[in-house]
């Protein structure tokens, strides 16, 4: 008799079957930045199992577990980027573009020149994103969770769905052509002009904080 098959062996079998039961194009490839030699993004020995390049494919996932520096490039995201807690992703001269279906999930810190979101951008509790310019396109989603922070030193423009549970600071102008929500205990601080499109919605909870000396029309309250 074969007896009882060990659970670990069954796990190996299930993984093997999963890997060979689907077309290779469907399977997601996961790349980990582990920083074994330095913090340079394009230094291939820093990656496991291999270097993903400057484009995350639709079925791929890139996971950053350590501090990373990206120099003078445009990074295209069609798949998933995870910035794990404690990791910092710096690209002071770079632009990140998230395409439809792409996802950025930040649990650490991210600093870039420009961020363009056509997909989904999540800043988790306690995480930070600091940029010069931030743009959320129509049909895209940006969510800033409680105790999280988004800082745009220049302009912040929203044409999609933007839910703010945390803090948003805008160094110059804030332009809303979509649906922007200031939810419970959140904060929006705009040092320049707040410009609201005719068909846009900017609503706020009574417990939220809005600091802006100039805006064009009355905001809509959110029922508590």
C-alpha positions as CSV (number, residue, x, y, z in Angstrom):
1,X,0.0,0.0,0.0
2,X,1.1,3.5,-0.7
3,X,0.0,4.8,2.7
4,X,-0.6,8.4,3.4
5,X,0.9,10.9,1.0
6,X,2.8,13.7,2.9
7,X,1.1,17.1,2.6
8,X,4.2,18.8,1.3
9,X,4.4,16.3,-1.5
10,X,0.7,17.0,-2.4
11,X,1.6,20.7,-2.5
12,X,4.4,20.1,-4.9
13,X,2.1,18.1,-7.1
14,X,-0.6,20.8,-7.1
15,X,2.0,23.5,-8.1
16,X,3.3,21.2,-10.9
17,X,-0.2,20.6,-12.3
18,X,-1.0,24.3,-12.1
19,X,2.2,25.2,-14.0
20,X,1.5,22.8,-16.9
21,X,-2.3,23.0,-17.1
22,X,-2.4,26.5,-18.6
23,X,-0.8,28.2,-21.6
24,X,2.4,29.9,-20.7
25,X,1.1,33.3,-21.7
26,X,-1.6,33.1,-19.0
27,X,0.8,32.4,-16.2
28,X,2.1,35.3,-14.2
29,X,5.8,35.9,-13.9
30,X,6.9,37.4,-10.5
31,X,10.1,39.4,-10.3
32,X,11.6,40.3,-6.9
33,X,14.1,43.1,-6.3
34,X,16.3,41.9,-3.4
35,X,19.2,44.4,-3.7
36,X,22.0,41.9,-3.3
37,X,24.7,44.2,-4.7
38,X,23.3,47.8,-4.8
39,X,20.1,49.8,-5.1
40,X,20.2,50.3,-8.9
41,X,17.0,49.2,-10.6
42,X,18.8,48.2,-13.9
43,X,21.6,46.1,-12.2
44,X,20.5,42.6,-13.1
45,X,22.1,40.7,-10.2
46,X,19.7,42.6,-7.9
47,X,16.8,40.7,-9.2
48,X,15.3,37.2,-8.7
49,X,14.7,35.2,-10.8
50,X,15.7,37.7,-13.6
51,X,15.6,41.4,-14.5
52,X,12.1,42.5,-15.7
53,X,13.2,45.5,-17.7
54,X,11.4,48.8,-17.9
55,X,8.0,47.4,-18.7
56,X,5.8,45.2,-16.5
57,X,3.8,43.0,-18.9
58,X,0.0,42.4,-18.4
59,X,0.6,39.0,-16.7
60,X,3.6,40.0,-14.7
61,X,4.2,41.2,-11.1
62,X,7.2,43.2,-9.8
63,X,7.8,43.2,-6.1
64,X,10.2,45.6,-4.4
65,X,11.4,44.5,-1.0
66,X,14.3,46.9,-0.6
67,X,15.3,50.5,-1.6
68,X,15.4,51.0,-5.4
69,X,16.8,53.8,-7.5
70,X,15.6,54.3,-11.1
71,X,17.5,56.8,-13.3
72,X,16.3,58.8,-16.3
73,X,13.7,56.5,-17.7
74,X,10.0,56.0,-18.4
75,X,8.5,53.0,-16.7
76,X,5.5,51.3,-18.2
77,X,3.2,49.2,-16.1
78,X,0.6,46.9,-17.7
79,X,0.7,44.4,-14.8
80,X,1.2,44.8,-11.1
81,X,3.8,46.7,-9.1
82,X,4.1,46.1,-5.3
83,X,6.2,48.3,-3.1
84,X,6.4,46.4,0.1
85,X,6.5,48.0,3.6
86,X,9.9,49.4,4.4
87,X,10.9,49.7,0.7
88,X,11.5,53.0,-1.0
89,X,11.4,53.5,-4.8
90,X,13.1,56.6,-6.0
91,X,13.1,58.0,-9.6
92,X,13.7,61.8,-9.3
93,X,13.9,62.3,-13.0
94,X,11.6,59.5,-14.1
95,X,7.9,59.1,-15.2
96,X,5.8,56.1,-14.3
97,X,2.8,55.4,-16.5
98,X,0.2,52.9,-15.4
99,X,-1.8,51.5,-18.3
100,X,-5.4,50.3,-18.2
101,X,-5.5,47.1,-16.3
102,X,-2.2,48.0,-14.5
103,X,-2.0,48.2,-10.7
104,X,0.3,50.0,-8.4
105,X,0.1,48.8,-4.7
106,X,2.3,50.9,-2.4
107,X,2.9,49.8,1.2
108,X,6.2,51.6,1.4
109,X,7.4,54.9,-0.2
110,X,7.6,56.1,-3.8
111,X,9.2,59.3,-5.1
112,X,9.1,60.2,-8.8
113,X,9.0,63.1,-11.2
114,X,5.7,62.4,-12.8
115,X,3.0,59.7,-12.3
116,X,0.3,59.1,-14.9
117,X,-2.4,56.7,-13.9
118,X,-4.7,55.0,-16.4
119,X,-5.2,52.0,-14.2
120,X,-5.4,51.6,-10.4
121,X,-3.2,53.3,-7.8
122,X,-3.4,52.3,-4.2
123,X,-1.5,53.9,-1.3
124,X,-1.9,51.8,1.8
125,X,-2.2,52.8,5.4
126,X,1.0,54.6,6.5
127,X,2.5,54.6,3.0
128,X,3.7,57.7,1.0
129,X,3.9,58.9,-2.6
130,X,5.8,62.1,-3.4
131,X,5.9,63.5,-7.0
132,X,6.1,66.7,-9.0
133,X,2.9,66.0,-10.9
134,X,0.2,63.4,-10.5
135,X,-2.6,62.6,-13.0
136,X,-5.5,60.2,-12.8
137,X,-7.1,59.6,-16.2
138,X,-10.8,58.9,-17.0
139,X,-11.9,55.4,-15.8
140,X,-8.8,55.2,-13.6
141,X,-8.9,54.8,-9.8
142,X,-6.6,56.4,-7.2
143,X,-7.1,55.5,-3.5
144,X,-5.2,57.1,-0.6
145,X,-5.9,55.0,2.5
146,X,-6.1,56.4,6.1
147,X,-2.8,57.6,7.5
148,X,-1.3,57.5,4.0
149,X,0.0,60.5,2.2
150,X,0.2,61.8,-1.4
151,X,2.3,64.9,-2.1
152,X,2.3,66.5,-5.5
153,X,4.8,69.4,-5.4
154,X,3.3,71.0,-8.5
155,X,-0.1,70.1,-9.9
156,X,-2.6,67.3,-9.2
157,X,-5.2,66.5,-11.8
158,X,-8.0,64.1,-11.5
159,X,-10.3,63.0,-14.4
160,X,-11.2,59.6,-12.9
161,X,-12.2,58.3,-9.5
162,X,-10.1,59.5,-6.5
163,X,-11.0,58.5,-3.0
164,X,-9.0,60.2,-0.3
165,X,-9.0,58.7,3.2
166,X,-5.6,60.1,4.1
167,X,-3.7,63.3,3.3
168,X,-3.2,65.0,-0.1
169,X,-0.9,68.0,-0.4
170,X,-0.8,70.0,-3.6
171,X,2.0,72.6,-4.0
172,X,0.3,74.4,-6.9
173,X,-3.0,73.9,-8.6
174,X,-5.6,71.1,-8.1
175,X,-7.7,70.3,-11.1
176,X,-10.7,68.0,-10.8
177,X,-12.6,66.9,-13.9
178,X,-13.8,63.6,-12.4
179,X,-15.1,62.3,-9.0
180,X,-12.9,63.3,-6.0
181,X,-14.0,62.3,-2.5
182,X,-12.7,63.7,0.8
183,X,-13.8,60.9,3.1
184,X,-13.9,60.7,6.9
185,X,-10.9,62.3,8.7
186,X,-9.1,62.9,5.4
187,X,-7.3,66.1,4.5
188,X,-6.7,68.0,1.2
189,X,-4.4,71.0,1.2
190,X,-4.0,73.1,-2.0
191,X,-1.5,76.0,-2.1
192,X,-2.6,77.2,-5.5
193,X,-6.0,77.3,-7.2
194,X,-8.6,74.6,-7.0
195,X,-10.3,74.3,-10.3
196,X,-13.4,72.2,-10.7
197,X,-14.9,71.2,-14.0
198,X,-18.6,71.8,-14.8
199,X,-19.4,68.1,-14.7
200,X,-17.0,67.1,-12.0
201,X,-17.9,66.1,-8.4
202,X,-15.9,67.0,-5.4
203,X,-17.6,65.9,-2.2
204,X,-16.4,65.9,1.4
205,X,-17.2,64.5,4.8
206,X,-17.9,66.9,7.6
207,X,-15.0,65.4,9.5
208,X,-12.6,66.0,6.6
209,X,-10.2,69.0,6.4
210,X,-9.9,71.2,3.3
211,X,-7.4,74.0,3.1
212,X,-7.6,76.1,-0.1
213,X,-7.9,79.9,-0.3
214,X,-9.4,79.8,-3.9
215,X,-11.9,77.5,-5.4
216,X,-14.5,77.9,-8.1
217,X,-17.7,76.4,-6.8
218,X,-19.3,74.9,-3.7
219,X,-18.4,71.4,-2.7
220,X,-21.0,68.6,-2.2
221,X,-21.3,67.1,1.3
222,X,-21.0,63.3,1.9
223,X,-23.6,61.9,4.2
224,X,-22.0,60.5,7.4
